[in-house]
């Protein structure tokens, strides 16, 4: 059996159940109460984990970018928006406690080193590196230094950039996501065959992080060999927020989990045979 990555008590790799993450991201809109509702959705759907995003706003964004006018529910500038979406230590302490009560894993994509240190306080089982951070060598090295499994998203990245990132992170404890960083992603840009290309080149589990409308590409990604999948979730796709339109409500994420869990039985073992259930049909329909 090929290499696997262990996340808490779950193994991610060929021959193991697909690891399914419900991406809460910033869809909590700065509210712990809403975050808990989204955790509940992930639990009801049967997901393995939920994921958040963590940024140190003044490190990730320039002063000019933060001062840029941008109307939102939080104020008049982009800085008002970015700061309004960040949860503090008490918020994450409550989320950590809630996830433990619900028996679901949680982790985060950290966009800077200070955010890694912040999330480390909660001893999360793994980290995610966002596609936007794939070329940030210092951040990659810093996350690797924590010695935990890493999901690496490959959106808006060339193969040369991906190879470089993998060289820094190493293939041990790494799960590589095929991803296209548009929200929502057009069908002709999803490119699930990249999963097969990654499997040929890299000796680590391969997954799929989807931002498309609908369910089919995420489900089909597992047929192409995805060992892990990630989709954004929301309690209401009409909520305010840039990621809501590419997110799934409870029914959608529930169907994703349900159908992915059926795939191993549907695809079978590849050995052509006559099933016992077919024998009465043979007797009934064949002349010779």
N, C-alpha and C positions, 0 to 999 in steps of 0.2 A: 504494500500500500504506500502511496506517495506521502510526502511530508504533510504534517498537520500542525496547526497552532492551537494551543490550549488557552481558552479564556475562561477563568474560574473553573467550573467543573464541566465545561463544554469543549469538544474538539471540533475544529474547523478545518475541513479538507475533504478530499475525495473519499467517499465511502462513509461519511458522517452526515447527519442531518444538516441541512442548510441553516446557517446562523442568520437570523432575521432581526435587523435593527429598525426600530421606529425612530426616525429622526424628528425630534421635537425642535431642535435648532433654536430659532428665535420666535417660533410661533406661539410661545407663551406670552409674548408682548409685555414682558416685564412683570408678569403676575404669577406668583407661586400657586395661587388657587387654580389658575388656568393650566399651569404646568401639571398639577395633580390630575386634572381632568384628562389631560393628554396621556399621562402615565396609565390612568385607568383604561383608556382606549387600547393602549398597547397590551396591557395585561389581558383584557377580554379577548383581543384578537389572537393571543398566543405568541406574541413576539418574545424573542430571547433577551432583548435589551432596548433601552431608550438612550438617545444621545442628545446632548446639548452643545451649544457653541459658547466659547469663552474668549473674550478679548479684553486687553487693557487698552482702553479707548485712546488714551493720549500717546500710547506707544505705536499702535497699529496705524493710526491716521495722523496726517499732518495737521498743523494748526489751520492752514488754509482750507483743507478739506472739512474740518470740523466747523469752521465758520461759514461754510457755503450755505446759502439759503435753501431750506428744504422743509416744506410744510408736512407736519405729521401730528399724530395724537399727543406727542410729547413736547412740541414747541415749533419754533420757526427755523431752526438750523439743523444741519446734518449732525452736529454734535449733540443737540438735544435728543435726536432720534437714537443715536448710538448709545448714549449714556442711559437713556430710558429703557433700552432693551437688555441691559446688563443686570444680572442677579448678583446679590452680595453674599457674604459668607453665611449669614443667618438664613438666607433663602436656600442656598445649596445644602446647608445642614438639615433643613426641613425636607428637602427633596431626597437627600441621602437616607434619612430615616424612613421616609414614605416608601421608597423603592425597596428597602430592606423588609418593611412590613408586607409589601406586595410580592416579595420574592422575585423581583426582576432586576437584572443588572442595569447599571447606568454608567456612562462615560461621556467624554466631551472631545470636541475638536478645539484645540488651543491654538490661537493665532500668534502667540508671542511667548517668550520664556517666562515672564511674570505670571501669565495665565497657567502655564504648566505647573509652576510652583503652587499657585492657588488651588488647582484641582488635585494636586498631589496630597493635599491635606486630608482628602477623603478616601485615599487608597483605592482609587478606581482600578478595575481589572485590566484596562487597556486604554489606548489613545487612538484618536483619529487625526490624521493630517489632512486638512482641507486641500482641494486642488489649487487654491490660490497660494498655498504655502509650499507647494512641491519644489519650487526653485530656491527656497530659503534654507541654504545649507546649514547655517548656524542653528536654526530652529530644529531641523531634522536631527542634527547631532545631539541637541539638548534633550529632545524627546527620547531618542534612542538611549541616552545615558540613564534613563529611569528603569530600563530593563524590563519593560512590559510589552505585550503584543501591540502591534501598530497596524491600523487600517490606513492605507494610503490611497487617496482619491487622485485619479489621473486626468481629470477634466482640464481643458485648455493647455495640454502638454504634449510635446512631441515625444517620439520614441527615444530620441537622444536625451532629452531631459528626464524621462522616466528611468532610463538606464542609469543615469548619473545619480538620481535619488535612491535607487535600489542599491547602488554601490555604496552609498553612505550608510544606509540603514541596514544592509545585509539582508539575506533572504530568510534567515531564521527569525521567527516571531513576526513575520510580515505577511499581511494579506493585502493584495493589490486589487483595487476596484477599477473596472472599466466605468467611465463616467464621461458625460458631455455636460459642460457647465452652462447650460441655458435653461431658463425657467419660464415656461415648460419647454422641454426638448422636442424638436420636430422629429417625426418618425424617421426620416431619411438620414438623420444625424445620430441615431442611437447606436448603430454599428456593433451589434452583439457578437459578431464574428471576431472582434478584438479579444474576447475572452479566450477563444481558441489560440490566437496568436500569443497572448500572454502565457498560456499554459505551456506552449512549446518553448518559450524563451526563458521563463523564470521558474525556479524551483521553490515555489511557495503557493499557498492557496490563492485562488483568484475569485473575485466577487464582482458585483454589479451595484452601483449606486445610481438609482434612476430618478429623473426629474420630469418624466413624460406625463402627459394626461393619460389616464386609463391604467389598466392592469397588465395587459398582455405582454409587453416587453419584459417586465420584471419576472413574470412567471416563466416565459420562454428562456430567459437568461440562465435559469437552472438547468434546462435541457442542454444548453450550450456548455454547461460545466461550472456555473457559478457556485462556489462553496458558501458564499455569504451574499446577502442582499440588504439594501438600505433604501427606505422610502420616507419622505417627509409625511407627517401626519398633522391633522388639525381636527378640531371639533366642529368647525364650520368653514367651508371654503370661501365664504363671503366675508370672513373676518378681515380686518385691516392688516396689511403686511405683505411684503414683497414675495414671500414664499408660499402664501396660502393657495394660489391658483394651481401650483404643482404639487399640492399635498393631497393626501387621502383621508377621508372621513372614516368612521368606524367600519361601515360596510365594506369599503374598499380594502382597507388593510386586513380585515378579517378574511376576505376572499383571497387575497394574496397569500396569506399564511396557509389557509385551507388547501388551496390548489398546489402550492409548492410542496406541501407535505405528501400529496398524492403522487408526485412525479416519480419517485423511486419505484413504486409499484407499477406504474404505467409503463415506464421505459423497460423494465424487466432486466434479464441477464444476457440478452443477445443470442441465446441458444434456441434455434427453431425446434419445436417439438409438437406432438399431438397431446393436447390436454385431455384429461379424463372427462371433462365436461363435453368434449367434442365427440366422444365415442358413440353416444346414442344418436347424434346427428349423422355420423358416418353410416350407421346401420340404417338410418331412415332414408338418406338421400343418395347414397352411392349405389350405382348398379353393379360395379365390379370392384 
